[in-house]
Amino acid sequence: MMPSTRSSPPDATRRRLNLALGLAAGAPLWLTASAARAAALPRYTEPVEAHSPLVGRILQSGRQFITPRQLVDDCARATLCLLGEQHDHPDHHAVQAWIVSALGERGALAALALEMADAGQRFEGPRDAPEAVVRARLHWNDDGWPWAMYAAPVMAAVRAGVPVAGVNLPRADMRAAMQQARWDASVPSAVRQRIINDVADSHCGLLPSAQLPAMARIQFARDDSMAAHSLALARPGKTVVLLTGSFHANRTLGIALHVAAHEARMPRDIARPVRLFSLLLKGLSPDTRPDLPEGYDAVWFTPGTPPIDHCAELRNVMQSPTKP
């Protein structure tokens, strides 16, 4: 599910934001160009709030700012490290590639799991394979997930010599999931209602209300598939990195709710309970506050993308006459 992106109201809190940042403990308010090059940190390219002092900063619980290397340490200690992205945000994929490379360099990466490829699709080397071979092995759907967006993090894992695997529910299984009432009880009732509301919102109110519960079942089945197949990649002392949408990465709503059901099928030498780490990659808007949203262990702020009216696009698609 890809929630719509909406424009934000005019900036009304910039001075408070800068003051809060100035008072916060942690790294400097911004990295100089030379410091960024020395640390080989991601280069940001998007324009919205590109000069905000929040760009490149990472906030964890307790309102503490941490460095990118500390973030990698936290990710490395987890069995499953969720990187919650905005799918169409180039800077988020640059950050993902940096994290994957950093984990690979220290030998802490078990595998890269992908929402963007179906469970059962897998690449396991060689590490010098060209991109075309990797794409073919993963049966990459470039229409749904433009390869240009994901090449950097995927190829970083390939070059690190670790498996890259699809973990999403195959499209062929989605219709069956819509009919399976068992998915209704797979999450707390309040979460189920929240997902139903999100399905309605992300489809701009254009879906019949009677269809929403069945659509929500697809979401639950997808989260369950991503949990099960990501955990199957686990290795002792290493972390599986999962690239997924920010909603799926939310501990209170998504994949985390389905992990316990699959712990028993993991290798015995993997510690229980499964340790999860969830990072939100958040593009800035003029009214963004330096807060950690509920459901995440940390948030990495990047510039934002220009607002797009996805609802207008969806209306045009749904209202266009069917070609004979």
N, C-alpha and C positions, 0 to 999 in steps of 0.2 A: 504494500500500500504506500502510495506517495502522496502525503498531505499537500494541499495547495499552498503556494507561497503568496502571501498578501503584503501589500505595502504597509509600512508602519507610520504612525502619526508623527508630526514634526517633533524635533528634539526639544524636550522641556526639562531635561535633567542633566545636561552636560556638565555644568559646574559641580553639581553634587557628585557625579560620577568621578570626575577628576579628583575631587577632594577625597573621596573614599579610596581611590587608588593610591593617592599620595600618602594616606595614613596606614595603608595595609603593609604588613610585613611581607618580605619575600624578595624576589629578584628585582632588578631595576625596572622602572616603568616601561621601558622599551629597550630593544636591542639595537645597537648601532649596526650599520651595514657591515663593518669589519668584524664585529662580534658574531653576527649571523653567519658570515662566510667561514669564520674560524670553526664554528660549531657545525657547519654544514647543515644548517637548519632549512626548513622549507622556505621557498620564495613565494610570497603572496602576490596575486595578480588581480584580484577583484577590486572594484572601485569603491563600494559603499563603506563609509567610515574607515577608509584605508589608513588614515593618519591618527586614528583613535589610540590613546595609550593602552587600551585593552588588547590591541592586536598582538597575537603571539603569546599572550599570557595564559597561564593554566591555573585554574582555581579548584581546590579540593575542599572536602568538608572541613568545617571549622573556619571557613573564610581565609584559608591560608593559600598563598600563591606558591607554586612549586616550579622548579625548572623542568625543561623537557627531559633531561636525563633522569630526574627523579620520577617523572611520569613513566619512563621506560622501565625503571626499577619496579614500580608498582604493577605494571603490565606483566613483567617477567615473573613475578611471584604468583600470578594467577594461573589456574588451569585453563581458563577461557577468558580472553581479553576481548571485549566487545568494543568496536570502534563505530559509534553511531553517527552516521553522515547525513548530509543533505545530498541526495543523489546527483544533482546537477551542479554541484559546487566544485570547480577545479581545485581550489585551495584545500578542500577537505581531502581530496585524493593525494595531493602533494604531502600533506601531513601524514596520511596513512603510509605512503611509501617511505617516508623518513622513519616512522616507528618500526615498520617491518624490517628495513635495512639495519636499524640500530639493534634490534633483537637478533637478527641473523648474524651480525658481526660478533656478538657476544655468545653465540651458540645457544641462545635461549628460546629459539623459535621451533616449535614442533611442526606446525603446518599453518597454511593460510586457508581459511574457510570463507566461502563466498555465498551471499544471498543471491548474487547475480548469475549463478549457474545452478542447474538442477542437481539434486542428489544423484550420485552415480557417475557423474562426469568428473574426471580426475586427471591431473598431470603429475607425473613423478620423475621427471628428468628426461634428458640430461639438462644440467644447469646452464649449458651454453646454447640451448635450443632457441631458434628465432621466434619472434612473436607469432608469426603465422602458424607455426606448429602448435604453440600453446593454445591459441584461439581455437584451432581445429579440434584438439584433444578435449577441450572443455565444452565443445559445441556452443560457442559463445553466440548469444543473441544480440547482435549489434543494434538492432532496431529498438529493443527495450533498454539496453545498457550500452551506450556508445563506448567502444573499446578505447577510444582516445582518452576517455576519462579514467579508465581503470588500468591501462597498460602499466603505469609506473608502479603502483603497489603490487600488482600481480607479478610483474617481471622481477621486482625486488625479491619476492619469495622464491621465484624460479632460480635466480642467481645465487640465492642462499642455499640452494640444494634441498629444499623441503617440499613436501607434497602441497599441491594447490588443488582444492576440492570444492565442488559445488555441494551445497547443503540445503537448497531450497526445495520445497514441495514441487514436483514436476507438474506442469500444467495439465497433463493428462489425468492427474489425481485430484484436481481441484473440484471438478463437478461432483465426484463422489463425496468429497468432504462436505460439500454444501448440504447433502442429504443425511449426514451422520449426526444425529442428535447428541451423541456422546461428547462431542466437542463443547457443548453448552456448559457441561459441568467440569471442564478441564481448567477453568479459572474461576476465581471468586465472582459472585453475582454482580458486585459493583464494577469489577473490571469488565465483565461481559457487556454491561450497559455502556460503559465508557467506550469500548471498542465499537459497539453498534452506533453510538453517537459520532464517533470519529469516521466510520465508514460513510455515514450520511454527509458529514461535513466535507470530507475529502472528495466526495462526488457531487459537491455543490448543491445538495438537496434535490438532485435530479433523479435519484433512484426511488422506486416505489417503496413505501415503508415496509410492506410485507416481504420485500426481498432482503432487507437489511440483516436479519438474524442469520440467514444462510450465507451471506457475504462475510459476516463476522466469523463464521465457522472456518472459512478459508484462512483467515488471519490466524486463528488458533492452531490450525493444522500446519500452517507454514512455520509458526514459531516452534511448534513441537518438532517438526522435521529439522529445523536449524539447530535446535538443542541436541537432538539425538545424533545427528551426523557430525556435528562439531565435536562432541564428546568422544565419538569413536576415533577421532584423530589424536586424542590426548596421549602424551608421553611423560614419564616421570621427570620432574625437575624442569620441564619446559612448558611453554604456553602456546595454545592455539589462538591465533588472532582471527576474529570474525569481522568481516566488513559487512555492515548491514545498515538499514535506515535507522534514524534516531529513535523512532517509535518502538521498533523491535528491541533496541538496546536498552530501553527503559526498564529497570529492574522491577518496577511495580506493575508493568503492563505487558511485557513481551516475553522474550526467550527465557529469561530467568525463571519464570513461573513454571516452566516445563522441564527444567533440568533434573529435579529430584526423581522424576519418573524414569530417567535413563541412567542414573548413577550405577545401578546394580549391574548393568551390562558393560561397564568400563573394565579394563584390565585391573587385576587385584592390586597391582603396585601403584595405582593412582590414588592419592590421598582423598579421603572422604571427610566431611562433605566437600563437594566441588567448590573451589574458590573462584569467584567471578570478579572481574574488574570491568566497569563500564565507563567509557569515556564518551562524552557528548562533544561533537565538533559543531560549534555554533557560529554561524555568520552574523556579524553585527548589523544592527539597524540603529537609527538615531536614538531610540529610546531604550537600548539594551542597558541593563543594570549589571553590576559585577556580582551576580548571585549564582549559586549552584542549584540548578533545577532539581526537583525531587526525582529520585529514581536513578541518579548517576553518581559515580564516585568522584568524578572530576569533569571539568568543562574546559575545552581549549578554544579560545576565541580567535576567530579569523575575520578578515573583512567580509562584508556581505555581498551578495549578488544583487543586481538590479531587480526590482520587483516585477513579477510576471503574473498576469491575470490568467491563471490556469483554468478558472471557472469559465471564462469566455471561450477559451480553446475547447473545453469539454462540451459546452453548449453548441458550438459550431459543429463539432463531430456528431453529436447526438441529433441535431436538427437538420443535418444535411440529408438530402434525399438519397435513398438507396439506389445505386446504379443497377440497371437491368443486367 
